[in-house]
Amino acid sequence: MQKKSVDMSAAMTAYLLPYIGVMTILCIFFLIEYADYAEKLKKKNAERNETIAQTVKEDLKEMEDVKVEVMEDGIKVTLPSSVVFDLSVAKLKDSALPTMQKFAASIKNLDRRYLITVDGHTDNAPVFYGGDFSSNWELSLYRAISVIDFLVKEGNSADLFVAAGHGEFNPLAPNDTPEQQTANRRVEILIRKRSSSATPLTEVVVRQGRAVAKP
């Protein structure tokens, strides 16, 4: 008796169609789950940022014209330079120290998941000739460093901080009036979650047949 030939193409099609259907359903399921997780995580981060912002607002309430803003990825604190520094000076005013101590205490519970960037800004007026600084860049950077130095001396971890000096090159408004120049002279403190850090080389293990020795 002659054996019947098997149509492999038909057999593969009969197998693949249910498989593709199942995989499609699974992909849709995981996409829905991921979207739900991402939304919950976003809400949780927003609540955390709001809590930090409220604490900081309370600590800085005695400091005039301070702004605390909640952003999508953290909070931003804007300190007017006139409140924390004398003109063309990078040392914190004595009058600002008690309030800055409260602020330092309120961020002590932040761990290495966070990064605190302190940005110094000036107006476009030239620095005082013969003074301590050769440019607005230098002045703005040293003001940022001065804020960080104080916060670290108050017990905050130094590896949370980054300093930047922008000089007059990132103004809030044109430097056309004294009021605008005053607004542009500021220190901004950005508190946000770090992006995922790279895995240290010593923790790399065997992957796909390639081995890296661990010391």
MARBAKE-935926 format. One line per 3 residues: number of its first residue (from 1); their letters; for each residue x, y, z of N, C-alpha, C. Coordinates in steps of 0.1 Angstrom, whole numbers, plus 5000, padded with zeros to 4 digits. Example, Ala and Ser with C-alpha at 12.3 -4.5 7.8 and 13.67 -1.06 7.14 Angstrom:
% residues 2
1 = as = 5132:4943:5078:5123:4955:5078:5132:4967:5078; 5128:4978:5071:5137:4989:5071:5129:5000:5079
END
This chain:
% residues 215
1 = mqk = 5008:4988:5000:5000:5000:5000:5009:5012:5000; 5005:5022:4992:5014:5034:4990:5011:5043:5002; 5023:5048:5008:5022:5057:5019:5018:5071:5015
4 = ksv = 5009:5078:5023:5006:5091:5020:5017:5101:5023; 5020:5110:5014:5030:5120:5017:5024:5131:5026; 5033:5136:5035:5029:5146:5045:5032:5160:5039
7 = dms = 5022:5168:5039:5024:5182:5034:5030:5190:5046; 5044:5191:5046:5051:5198:5056:5047:5213:5057; 5045:5219:5046:5041:5233:5046:5028:5235:5053
10 = aam = 5018:5227:5050:5005:5228:5057:5007:5225:5072; 5015:5215:5075:5017:5212:5090:5024:5224:5097; 5034:5230:5091:5040:5242:5097:5030:5253:5099
13 = tay = 5022:5255:5089:5012:5266:5090:5002:5263:5101; 4998:5251:5102:4988:5247:5112:4995:5249:5126; 5007:5247:5127:5014:5249:5140:5017:5264:5143
16 = llp = 5021:5271:5133:5026:5285:5135:5014:5295:5138; 5003:5293:5132:4992:5302:5134:4987:5302:5149; 4985:5291:5155:4982:5292:5170:4993:5297:5178
19 = yig = 5005:5294:5174:5017:5299:5182:5018:5314:5181; 5016:5320:5169:5016:5334:5167:5005:5341:5174; 4993:5335:5174:4982:5340:5182:4985:5341:5197
22 = vmt = 4991:5330:5202:4994:5330:5217:5004:5340:5220; 5015:5341:5212:5025:5351:5214:5020:5365:5213; 5011:5368:5204:5005:5381:5203:4997:5385:5215
25 = ilc = 4990:5375:5220:4982:5377:5233:4991:5380:5244; 5002:5372:5245:5012:5374:5256:5018:5388:5255; 5022:5392:5243:5028:5405:5241:5019:5416:5246
28 = iff = 5006:5415:5242:4997:5425:5245:4995:5426:5260; 4994:5414:5267:4993:5413:5281:5005:5420:5288; 5017:5417:5284:5029:5423:5291:5030:5438:5288
31 = lie = 5025:5443:5276:5025:5457:5273:5015:5464:5283; 5004:5458:5285:4994:5464:5294:4999:5464:5308; 5006:5453:5312:5011:5453:5326:5022:5463:5327
34 = yad = 5031:5465:5317:5042:5474:5318:5036:5488:5319; 5026:5491:5310:5020:5505:5310:5014:5508:5324; 5008:5498:5330:5002:5500:5343:5013:5502:5354
37 = yae = 5024:5494:5353:5035:5496:5362:5042:5510:5361; 5044:5514:5348:5050:5527:5345:5041:5538:5351; 5028:5537:5350:5019:5547:5355:5020:5548:5370
40 = klk = 5020:5536:5376:5021:5536:5391:5034:5541:5396; 5045:5538:5389:5058:5543:5392:5059:5558:5391; 5053:5563:5380:5053:5578:5378:5045:5585:5389
43 = kkn = 5034:5579:5393:5026:5585:5403:5033:5585:5417; 5040:5574:5419:5048:5572:5432:5059:5583:5432; 5066:5584:5421:5077:5594:5420:5072:5608:5422
46 = aer = 5060:5611:5416:5054:5624:5417:5050:5627:5432; 5045:5617:5439:5042:5619:5453:5054:5621:5461; 5065:5614:5458:5078:5616:5465:5083:5630:5463
49 = net = 5083:5634:5451:5088:5648:5447:5080:5658:5455; 5067:5656:5455:5058:5666:5462:5061:5666:5477; 5064:5655:5483:5067:5654:5497:5081:5661:5500
52 = iaq = 5091:5659:5491:5104:5666:5493:5102:5681:5491; 5094:5685:5481:5092:5699:5479:5085:5706:5491; 5075:5700:5497:5068:5706:5508:5078:5707:5520
55 = tvk = 5086:5697:5522:5096:5698:5533:5106:5710:5531; 5111:5711:5518:5120:5721:5515:5113:5735:5516; 5101:5736:5511:5094:5749:5512:5093:5753:5527
58 = edl = 5090:5744:5536:5088:5747:5550:5102:5752:5556; 5112:5745:5552:5126:5749:5557:5131:5762:5552; 5127:5766:5540:5132:5778:5534:5121:5790:5534
61 = kem = 5111:5788:5542:5100:5798:5542:5104:5812:5547; 5115:5812:5555:5120:5825:5561:5129:5832:5551; 5133:5826:5540:5142:5832:5531:5133:5839:5520
64 = edv = 5136:5851:5517:5128:5859:5508:5130:5855:5494; 5118:5854:5486:5118:5852:5472:5124:5839:5467; 5124:5829:5476:5129:5816:5472:5117:5808:5465
67 = kve = 5120:5801:5454:5111:5794:5447:5114:5779:5448; 5103:5771:5450:5105:5756:5450:5095:5751:5440; 5100:5744:5430:5091:5739:5419:5092:5724:5419
70 = vme = 5080:5718:5417:5080:5703:5414:5081:5701:5399; 5090:5693:5395:5092:5689:5381:5089:5674:5379; 5088:5670:5367:5085:5656:5364:5095:5646:5370
73 = dgi = 5108:5650:5370:5118:5641:5375:5125:5646:5388; 5119:5655:5395:5125:5660:5407:5119:5673:5411; 5127:5681:5419:5123:5694:5423:5135:5704:5420
76 = kvt = 5131:5717:5419:5141:5727:5416:5139:5738:5427; 5150:5742:5434:5150:5752:5443:5158:5764:5438; 5152:5776:5437:5158:5788:5432:5161:5797:5443
79 = lps = 5174:5800:5446:5178:5809:5456:5183:5822:5449; 5176:5834:5452:5181:5846:5447:5195:5849:5452; 5205:5853:5444:5218:5855:5449:5219:5866:5459
82 = svv = 5210:5876:5458:5210:5887:5467:5206:5883:5481; 5199:5872:5483:5195:5866:5496:5207:5859:5502; 5215:5852:5494:5225:5843:5500:5239:5848:5498
85 = fdl = 5241:5858:5489:5255:5863:5487:5255:5878:5486; 5266:5884:5490:5268:5898:5487:5273:5900:5473; 5272:5912:5467:5275:5914:5454:5290:5910:5451
88 = sva = 5292:5902:5440:5305:5898:5436:5313:5889:5446; 5305:5883:5455:5311:5875:5466:5306:5861:5465; 5314:5851:5467:5310:5837:5467:5308:5831:5480
91 = klk = 5310:5838:5491:5308:5832:5504:5294:5835:5509; 5287:5825:5514:5274:5826:5519:5273:5837:5530; 5262:5845:5529:5260:5855:5539:5257:5848:5553
94 = dsa = 5262:5854:5563:5259:5849:5577:5244:5848:5579; 5236:5858:5574:5222:5859:5577:5215:5847:5570; 5221:5841:5560:5214:5830:5553:5217:5816:5559
97 = lpt = 5227:5816:5568:5232:5803:5573:5221:5795:5581; 5214:5801:5590:5204:5794:5598:5193:5787:5589; 5189:5794:5579:5179:5788:5570:5185:5777:5561
100 = mqk = 5198:5779:5557:5205:5769:5549:5207:5756:5557; 5209:5758:5570:5211:5747:5579:5198:5738:5579; 5187:5745:5580:5174:5737:5579:5173:5729:5566
103 = faa = 5177:5736:5555:5176:5729:5542:5186:5717:5542; 5197:5719:5547:5207:5708:5547:5202:5696:5555; 5195:5699:5566:5189:5688:5574:5178:5681:5567
106 = sik = 5170:5688:5559:5159:5682:5552:5163:5673:5541; 5175:5674:5536:5179:5666:5525:5189:5655:5529; 5191:5654:5542:5201:5644:5547:5196:5629:5545
109 = nld = 5183:5627:5543:5178:5614:5542:5179:5609:5527; 5183:5618:5518:5185:5614:5504:5197:5605:5503; 5195:5594:5495:5206:5585:5493:5212:5586:5479
112 = rry = 5220:5576:5475:5227:5577:5462:5218:5575:5450; 5205:5572:5453:5196:5572:5442:5194:5586:5436; 5197:5596:5444:5195:5610:5440:5208:5616:5436
115 = lit = 5206:5627:5427:5217:5635:5423:5213:5650:5425; 5221:5657:5432:5218:5671:5435:5227:5680:5427; 5222:5687:5417:5230:5696:5409:5228:5710:5413
118 = vdg = 5239:5717:5416:5238:5731:5421:5244:5740:5409; 5235:5748:5404:5239:5757:5392:5240:5771:5396; 5251:5778:5394:5253:5792:5397:5250:5800:5384
121 = htd = 5243:5811:5386:5240:5820:5375:5243:5835:5379; 5247:5843:5369:5249:5857:5371:5241:5865:5361; 5242:5879:5362:5237:5887:5351:5249:5890:5342
124 = nap = 5247:5900:5333:5257:5902:5323:5267:5913:5327; 5265:5919:5339:5274:5929:5344:5288:5923:5346; 5299:5930:5341:5312:5925:5343:5316:5924:5358
127 = vfy = 5324:5914:5361:5328:5913:5375:5336:5924:5379; 5337:5927:5392:5345:5938:5398:5359:5937:5394; 5365:5946:5387:5379:5946:5383:5388:5946:5396
130 = ggd = 5397:5936:5396:5406:5935:5407:5401:5927:5419; 5389:5922:5416:5382:5913:5427:5388:5899:5427; 5380:5890:5433:5385:5877:5435:5383:5868:5423
133 = fss = 5374:5873:5413:5371:5864:5402:5373:5871:5388; 5378:5863:5379:5382:5869:5366:5370:5870:5356; 5359:5863:5359:5347:5862:5350:5335:5859:5357
136 = nwe = 5323:5861:5351:5311:5857:5357:5310:5841:5357; 5316:5835:5348:5317:5820:5349:5323:5816:5362; 5334:5821:5365:5342:5817:5377:5333:5821:5389
139 = lsl = 5327:5833:5390:5319:5837:5401:5308:5827:5403; 5300:5824:5392:5289:5816:5393:5293:5801:5398; 5304:5796:5393:5308:5783:5397:5312:5783:5412
142 = yra = 5319:5793:5417:5324:5793:5430:5312:5795:5440; 5301:5802:5435:5289:5803:5444:5283:5789:5445; 5282:5782:5434:5276:5768:5434:5284:5759:5444
145 = isv = 5298:5760:5443:5306:5752:5451:5305:5756:5466; 5303:5769:5468:5301:5774:5482:5289:5768:5488; 5278:5767:5481:5265:5761:5486:5268:5746:5489
148 = idf = 5274:5739:5480:5277:5725:5482:5286:5723:5494; 5296:5731:5495:5306:5730:5506:5298:5731:5519; 5289:5740:5520:5282:5742:5532:5273:5730:5535
151 = lvk = 5266:5725:5525:5257:5714:5527:5264:5702:5531; 5276:5700:5526:5284:5688:5529:5289:5690:5544; 5294:5701:5548:5298:5704:5561:5287:5702:5571
154 = egn = 5275:5703:5567:5263:5701:5576:5259:5686:5576; 5267:5677:5570:5265:5663:5571:5259:5656:5559; 5258:5663:5548:5253:5656:5536:5265:5649:5529
157 = sad = 5262:5638:5522:5272:5631:5515:5277:5638:5503; 5290:5640:5501:5296:5647:5491:5293:5641:5477; 5291:5628:5476:5289:5622:5463:5275:5624:5458
160 = lfv = 5267:5631:5465:5254:5634:5459:5254:5646:5450; 5265:5654:5450:5265:5668:5445:5273:5669:5432; 5268:5678:5424:5275:5683:5412:5274:5698:5411
163 = aag = 5285:5705:5408:5284:5719:5407:5286:5724:5392; 5279:5735:5389:5280:5740:5375:5279:5755:5376; 5287:5762:5368:5287:5777:5367:5283:5781:5353
166 = hge = 5272:5788:5352:5267:5792:5338:5270:5807:5335; 5276:5814:5345:5278:5828:5342:5265:5835:5338; 5266:5844:5328:5254:5851:5324:5247:5845:5312
169 = fnp = 5251:5832:5309:5247:5826:5296:5234:5818:5297; 5227:5818:5308:5215:5811:5309:5205:5819:5317; 5202:5831:5312:5193:5841:5319:5179:5837:5319
172 = lap = 5171:5841:5330:5157:5839:5330:5150:5849:5321; 5156:5861:5320:5151:5872:5312:5162:5880:5306; 5159:5888:5296:5170:5897:5291:5175:5907:5302
175 = ndt = 5188:5910:5302:5194:5918:5312:5192:5933:5308; 5179:5937:5306:5176:5950:5301:5173:5960:5312; 5169:5955:5324:5166:5964:5335:5172:5958:5348
178 = peq = 5174:5967:5358:5179:5962:5371:5171:5950:5377; 5158:5951:5375:5150:5940:5380:5153:5927:5373; 5155:5927:5360:5158:5915:5353:5172:5910:5357
181 = qta = 5181:5919:5358:5194:5915:5362:5194:5908:5376; 5186:5914:5385:5185:5908:5399:5179:5894:5398; 5169:5892:5389:5163:5878:5387:5172:5868:5382
184 = nrr = 5181:5873:5373:5191:5864:5367:5202:5860:5376; 5205:5867:5386:5215:5864:5396:5209:5854:5406; 5212:5841:5405:5205:5831:5413:5214:5819:5414
187 = vei = 5210:5810:5423:5215:5797:5424:5204:5787:5423; 5204:5777:5414:5194:5767:5413:5199:5754:5418; 5191:5748:5426:5194:5734:5432:5184:5724:5426
190 = lir = 5189:5715:5418:5180:5705:5412:5182:5692:5419; 5172:5686:5424:5172:5674:5431:5164:5664:5423; 5170:5654:5418:5164:5644:5409:5170:5630:5411
193 = krs = 5162:5620:5406:5167:5606:5407:5178:5605:5396; 5188:5597:5399:5199:5594:5390:5193:5585:5379; 5199:5585:5367:5197:5575:5357:5204:5562:5362
196 = ssa = 5201:5551:5356:5207:5538:5360:5222:5539:5358; 5229:5536:5369:5243:5536:5369:5249:5524:5362; 5260:5525:5356:5267:5514:5349:5272:5504:5359
199 = tpl = 5271:5491:5355:5276:5481:5364:5291:5482:5365; 5297:5481:5377:5311:5482:5379:5318:5470:5372; 5330:5473:5366:5337:5462:5359:5339:5450:5367
202 = tev = 5342:5452:5380:5345:5440:5388:5332:5431:5390; 5320:5436:5387:5308:5428:5389:5304:5421:5376; 5311:5423:5365:5307:5417:5352:5311:5402:5353
205 = vvr = 5301:5393:5350:5303:5379:5351:5302:5373:5337; 5304:5360:5336:5304:5353:5323:5290:5355:5316; 5291:5360:5304:5280:5363:5296:5282:5358:5281
208 = qgr = 5274:5350:5277:5274:5345:5263:5288:5339:5259; 5293:5332:5269:5306:5325:5266:5318:5333:5268; 5317:5346:5272:5329:5355:5274:5330:5357:5289
211 = ava = 5342:5354:5294:5344:5355:5308:5354:5367:5311; 5350:5374:5322:5358:5385:5327:5362:5381:5342; 5375:5380:5344:5379:5376:5358:5375:5387:5368
214 = kp = 5371:5382:5379:5367:5391:5390:5379:5392:5400; 5384:5403:5403:5395:5404:5413:5391:5400:5427
END
